């Protein structure tokens, strides 16, 4: 994504909440001065702050036509449907945005640039279509460079999808940079790629090449880096998305891992009971031990659905149970997590 300031409208009908609208929410959190409106017909009249607790008075409006008063220049699809398809309703909004003169950014598996109607309209109105999930061509196969790698790699993992892996990775990276560490972030999904301007959409890569693509990104980012933070995807215990999680693990071959978890949820996104953090951490370590002695160095909880008292109780409980630095970085700051990572770097 071009790093110059934009006027972004976020399209997310029926999905404007703290879980489903991941891409849109991260733009609201980290680039609030660029987001001018959220399009969700089910929550018209609300604001970003009233729904998410951040983002100020960014308005929620009914459709793209209502957005024109704010003079947007970019439409971002803020959520991703299961399977990543662009619905007829979304396509109608995209067409209206193109005709108005907006660039379109999508993280769907169904690519804008494969739609001849959209391509012709984009050319006619001189706008760009960006598919964040289009994988590299030709694909890259793994070379095993992790065996001689000197820069430590941290992989963010979780007990489920939507547990804050991207946010955790981005926050850790920015906080380390603020303390003088040359930390590099590698996006592996549409949100991380959109924010950082680099990375690879690992869940869109043919399975045999997942490890190679992540390895390639790490190799490219290693020169001069003190540490590399890799955004996680899915979960080893999620019946839909475990495959991409495993491929990402083998590509990153992490020295360290950070666990993420939403303590307010008992079921995962497939409505199946979520495994405990302890079970999921042990599973990661067991799968890594044939290659290297990877280590968990912290836990970041997603506590937005809990009161402050409940959230701090969960953080303290996690620290005691797993003997590991725990926080909610967005809500409570570093606590001991960033210090724990820096101790590992300096040990």
C-alpha positions as CSV (number, residue, x, y, z in Angstrom):
1,X,0.0,0.0,0.0
2,X,1.2,3.5,-0.8
3,X,2.4,5.1,2.5
4,X,1.2,8.6,1.7
5,X,-1.9,9.7,3.5
6,X,-5.2,8.5,2.1
7,X,-8.9,9.1,2.7
8,X,-10.0,5.5,3.3
9,X,-13.6,4.1,3.5
10,X,-13.8,0.6,5.0
11,X,-16.4,-1.8,3.6
12,X,-17.6,-4.4,6.1
13,X,-21.3,-5.0,6.0
14,X,-22.5,-7.1,8.9
15,X,-18.9,-7.4,10.2
16,X,-18.1,-4.3,12.1
17,X,-17.0,-5.7,15.4
18,X,-13.7,-6.4,17.2
19,X,-13.3,-9.9,15.7
20,X,-14.6,-10.0,12.1
21,X,-13.4,-6.6,10.7
22,X,-9.7,-7.4,11.3
23,X,-8.2,-5.5,8.4
24,X,-10.4,-2.5,8.8
25,X,-9.9,-2.4,12.6
26,X,-6.2,-2.3,12.2
27,X,-6.4,0.7,9.9
28,X,-8.6,2.4,12.4
29,X,-6.2,1.6,15.2
30,X,-2.9,2.5,13.5
31,X,-4.0,5.0,10.8
32,X,-7.1,6.7,12.3
33,X,-6.3,10.0,10.6
34,X,-6.7,8.2,7.2
35,X,-10.0,6.5,7.8
36,X,-13.0,8.7,7.0
37,X,-15.9,6.2,7.3
38,X,-17.0,2.7,7.9
39,X,-19.6,1.1,5.6
40,X,-21.9,-1.3,7.5
41,X,-25.6,-1.1,6.9
42,X,-26.3,-3.0,10.2
43,X,-24.7,-0.4,12.4
44,X,-25.6,2.9,10.8
45,X,-25.3,5.9,13.2
46,X,-22.6,4.3,15.4
47,X,-19.0,5.5,15.5
48,X,-15.8,3.6,15.6
49,X,-15.3,4.5,19.3
50,X,-18.8,3.3,20.3
51,X,-18.3,-0.1,18.6
52,X,-14.5,-0.7,19.1
53,X,-13.5,1.6,21.9
54,X,-11.0,3.4,19.7
55,X,-11.0,5.4,16.5
56,X,-12.9,8.4,17.8
57,X,-15.9,9.7,15.9
58,X,-15.3,7.9,12.6
59,X,-18.9,7.4,11.4
60,X,-20.6,4.2,10.4
61,X,-22.7,4.7,7.3
62,X,-25.1,2.7,5.1
63,X,-23.4,2.4,1.7
64,X,-20.8,3.9,-0.5
65,X,-23.1,6.6,-1.8
66,X,-23.4,8.0,1.7
67,X,-19.6,8.0,1.8
68,X,-19.2,10.6,-0.9
69,X,-19.7,13.5,1.4
70,X,-16.3,12.6,3.0
71,X,-14.5,12.5,-0.4
72,X,-12.8,9.1,-0.1
73,X,-10.0,8.2,-2.5
74,X,-9.6,4.6,-1.4
75,X,-12.1,1.7,-0.5
76,X,-10.7,-1.1,1.6
77,X,-12.6,-4.3,2.2
78,X,-12.2,-4.6,5.9
79,X,-13.2,-8.2,6.6
80,X,-12.7,-11.5,4.9
81,X,-15.6,-13.9,4.3
82,X,-15.0,-17.7,4.8
83,X,-13.5,-18.8,1.6
84,X,-12.6,-15.2,0.7
85,X,-15.3,-14.6,-1.9
86,X,-16.6,-11.1,-2.9
87,X,-20.3,-11.1,-2.6
88,X,-22.7,-9.5,-5.2
89,X,-23.5,-6.8,-2.5
90,X,-19.8,-6.0,-2.0
91,X,-19.1,-6.0,-5.8
92,X,-21.9,-3.4,-6.2
93,X,-20.2,-1.2,-3.6
94,X,-16.8,-1.7,-5.2
95,X,-18.2,-0.7,-8.6
96,X,-19.7,2.5,-7.2
97,X,-16.4,3.3,-5.5
98,X,-14.5,2.8,-8.8
99,X,-16.9,5.0,-10.7
100,X,-16.4,7.7,-8.0
101,X,-12.6,7.4,-8.5
102,X,-11.4,5.3,-5.6
103,X,-8.6,2.9,-5.6
104,X,-9.7,-0.5,-4.3
105,X,-7.8,-2.7,-1.8
106,X,-8.9,-6.2,-1.1
107,X,-7.6,-9.1,1.0
108,X,-10.1,-11.6,-0.4
109,X,-9.0,-14.9,-2.1
110,X,-11.2,-13.9,-5.1
111,X,-9.0,-11.3,-6.9
112,X,-10.3,-8.0,-8.2
113,X,-7.8,-8.1,-11.0
114,X,-9.3,-11.4,-12.3
115,X,-12.7,-9.7,-12.9
116,X,-12.8,-8.2,-16.4
117,X,-15.7,-5.9,-15.5
118,X,-13.7,-4.4,-12.6
119,X,-10.6,-4.2,-14.7
120,X,-12.3,-2.3,-17.5
121,X,-13.9,0.1,-15.0
122,X,-10.6,0.7,-13.2
123,X,-8.9,1.5,-16.4
124,X,-11.7,3.8,-17.5
125,X,-11.6,5.7,-14.2
126,X,-7.8,5.6,-13.8
127,X,-7.8,3.8,-10.4
128,X,-5.8,0.9,-9.1
129,X,-7.0,-2.5,-7.9
130,X,-4.8,-4.1,-5.2
131,X,-5.1,-7.8,-4.3
132,X,-3.3,-8.2,-1.0
133,X,-3.7,-12.0,-1.1
134,X,-2.2,-12.7,-4.6
135,X,0.7,-15.0,-4.0
136,X,4.2,-14.5,-5.6
137,X,4.8,-15.9,-9.0
138,X,6.8,-18.0,-9.6
139,X,6.6,-19.6,-6.2
140,X,9.7,-20.2,-4.1
141,X,10.7,-23.6,-2.6
142,X,12.5,-23.8,0.8
143,X,16.3,-23.9,0.8
144,X,16.7,-24.7,4.5
145,X,18.5,-21.4,5.3
146,X,17.1,-21.5,8.8
147,X,19.9,-23.9,9.7
148,X,22.6,-21.2,9.4
149,X,20.4,-18.2,10.2
150,X,21.9,-15.8,12.8
151,X,19.1,-13.4,13.4
152,X,16.6,-14.6,16.0
153,X,13.0,-15.1,14.7
154,X,9.8,-14.8,16.8
155,X,6.6,-16.3,15.5
156,X,3.3,-15.2,16.9
157,X,0.9,-18.1,17.4
158,X,-2.5,-18.5,19.0
159,X,-5.2,-20.8,20.4
160,X,-7.5,-19.8,17.5
161,X,-8.0,-17.5,14.6
162,X,-8.8,-13.9,15.6
163,X,-6.9,-13.9,18.9
164,X,-4.8,-10.9,18.0
165,X,-1.7,-12.4,16.3
166,X,-1.3,-9.6,13.9
167,X,-1.8,-6.9,16.5
168,X,0.6,-8.7,18.9
169,X,3.3,-8.9,16.2
170,X,2.9,-5.3,15.1
171,X,2.9,-4.0,18.7
172,X,5.9,-6.0,19.7
173,X,7.8,-4.7,16.7
174,X,6.9,-1.1,17.2
175,X,7.7,-1.2,21.0
176,X,11.1,-2.8,20.4
177,X,11.9,-0.2,17.7
178,X,11.0,2.5,20.2
179,X,13.6,1.1,22.6
180,X,16.3,1.2,20.0
181,X,16.1,-2.4,18.7
182,X,16.2,-3.0,14.9
183,X,13.1,-5.1,14.8
184,X,11.6,-6.2,11.4
185,X,8.0,-7.2,10.9
186,X,6.9,-9.7,8.3
187,X,3.2,-9.7,7.4
188,X,1.7,-13.1,6.4
189,X,-1.9,-12.0,5.9
190,X,-3.7,-9.1,4.2
191,X,-3.7,-6.9,7.3
192,X,0.0,-7.2,8.1
193,X,0.9,-6.7,4.5
194,X,-1.3,-3.6,4.2
195,X,0.2,-2.0,7.4
196,X,3.8,-2.9,6.8
197,X,4.0,-2.7,3.0
198,X,5.7,-6.1,2.8
199,X,5.3,-9.8,3.4
200,X,3.5,-12.8,1.8
201,X,-0.1,-13.9,2.0
202,X,0.8,-17.4,3.2
203,X,-2.7,-18.8,3.1
204,X,-2.9,-18.1,-0.6
205,X,0.3,-20.0,-1.4
206,X,0.3,-23.5,-2.7
207,X,1.0,-25.7,0.3
208,X,4.4,-27.1,-1.0
209,X,5.7,-23.5,-1.2
210,X,4.5,-22.0,2.1
211,X,7.7,-22.7,3.9
212,X,9.8,-21.4,1.1
213,X,8.0,-18.2,0.8
214,X,8.2,-17.4,4.5
215,X,11.9,-18.4,4.5
216,X,12.5,-16.0,1.6
217,X,10.8,-13.1,3.4
218,X,12.9,-13.8,6.5
219,X,16.2,-14.0,4.5
220,X,15.3,-10.7,2.8
221,X,14.7,-9.0,6.1
222,X,17.7,-10.3,8.0
223,X,20.4,-8.0,6.9
224,X,21.3,-5.8,9.8
225,X,18.3,-6.8,11.9
226,X,18.4,-7.5,15.6
227,X,15.2,-9.6,15.5
228,X,12.5,-10.6,13.1
229,X,8.8,-10.8,14.1
230,X,6.6,-13.0,11.9
231,X,2.8,-12.5,12.0
232,X,1.0,-15.8,12.7
233,X,-2.0,-17.2,11.0
234,X,-4.8,-19.6,12.1
235,X,-4.2,-22.2,14.8
236,X,-2.8,-25.7,15.0
237,X,-6.1,-26.7,16.8
238,X,-8.5,-25.0,14.4
239,X,-10.1,-27.6,12.1
240,X,-10.2,-25.2,9.1
241,X,-6.9,-23.4,9.2
242,X,-4.4,-25.7,10.9
243,X,-2.6,-26.4,7.6
244,X,-1.5,-22.8,7.1
245,X,-0.3,-22.6,10.7
246,X,1.9,-25.6,10.2
247,X,3.3,-24.4,6.9
248,X,4.1,-21.0,8.5
249,X,5.9,-22.7,11.4
250,X,8.1,-24.7,9.1
251,X,8.9,-21.6,7.1
252,X,9.7,-19.5,10.1
253,X,11.5,-22.2,12.1
254,X,11.2,-19.8,15.0
255,X,13.8,-19.5,17.8
256,X,11.0,-18.1,20.0
257,X,7.2,-17.9,20.0
258,X,4.6,-15.7,21.7
259,X,1.2,-17.1,22.4
260,X,-2.1,-15.2,21.9
261,X,-5.5,-16.0,23.4
262,X,-8.9,-14.5,23.9
263,X,-10.0,-15.6,27.4
264,X,-13.6,-14.4,26.8
265,X,-14.2,-17.2,24.3
266,X,-14.9,-20.8,25.0
267,X,-15.4,-21.8,21.4
268,X,-13.2,-21.2,18.3
269,X,-14.4,-19.7,15.1
270,X,-15.7,-23.1,14.0
271,X,-17.9,-23.3,17.2
272,X,-15.6,-26.0,18.6
273,X,-14.2,-25.9,22.1
274,X,-10.9,-24.0,22.3
275,X,-7.9,-25.8,23.6
276,X,-6.0,-24.4,26.6
277,X,-2.9,-22.3,26.1
278,X,-0.8,-25.0,27.8
279,X,-2.0,-27.7,25.4
280,X,-1.4,-25.5,22.3
281,X,2.0,-24.3,23.5
282,X,3.1,-27.9,24.1
283,X,1.8,-28.9,20.6
284,X,3.9,-26.2,19.0
285,X,7.0,-27.3,20.9
286,X,6.5,-30.9,20.0
287,X,6.2,-30.1,16.3
288,X,9.3,-28.0,16.4
289,X,11.6,-30.3,18.5
290,X,12.7,-32.3,15.4
291,X,14.2,-29.1,14.0
292,X,15.2,-26.9,16.9
293,X,14.6,-26.1,20.6
294,X,12.1,-23.3,20.1
295,X,10.9,-21.5,23.3
296,X,7.8,-19.6,24.3
297,X,8.8,-16.2,25.8
298,X,5.5,-14.5,26.5
299,X,1.7,-14.4,26.2
300,X,-0.5,-11.5,24.9
301,X,-4.1,-11.8,25.7
302,X,-7.0,-10.2,23.8
303,X,-9.1,-8.9,26.7
304,X,-11.4,-6.4,25.0
305,X,-14.5,-8.3,25.9
306,X,-13.6,-8.3,29.6
307,X,-13.8,-5.6,32.3
308,X,-10.5,-4.2,33.4
309,X,-10.7,-6.1,36.7
310,X,-11.5,-9.4,34.9
311,X,-8.7,-8.8,32.3
312,X,-6.0,-8.1,35.0
313,X,-7.2,-11.2,36.8
314,X,-6.7,-13.3,33.7
315,X,-3.3,-11.8,33.1
316,X,-2.1,-12.5,36.6
317,X,-3.6,-16.0,36.4
318,X,-1.7,-16.7,33.1
319,X,1.6,-15.4,34.5
320,X,1.3,-17.7,37.6
321,X,0.1,-20.7,35.7
322,X,2.6,-20.6,32.9
323,X,5.5,-18.7,34.6
324,X,5.6,-16.4,31.6
325,X,5.3,-12.6,31.1
326,X,1.7,-11.9,30.1
327,X,-0.1,-8.7,29.1
328,X,-2.6,-7.2,26.8
329,X,-0.3,-4.8,25.0
330,X,-2.9,-2.6,23.6
331,X,-4.9,-2.2,26.8
332,X,-2.2,-2.4,29.5
333,X,1.1,-1.8,27.8
334,X,4.3,-3.7,28.0
335,X,4.0,-5.0,31.6
336,X,6.8,-7.6,31.5
337,X,6.5,-8.8,28.0
338,X,8.9,-6.5,26.1
339,X,11.5,-6.8,28.8
340,X,11.3,-10.6,28.6
341,X,11.9,-10.5,24.9
342,X,14.9,-8.1,25.3
343,X,16.4,-10.3,28.0
344,X,16.3,-13.2,25.5
345,X,18.0,-11.1,22.9
346,X,20.8,-10.1,25.3
347,X,21.3,-13.5,26.9
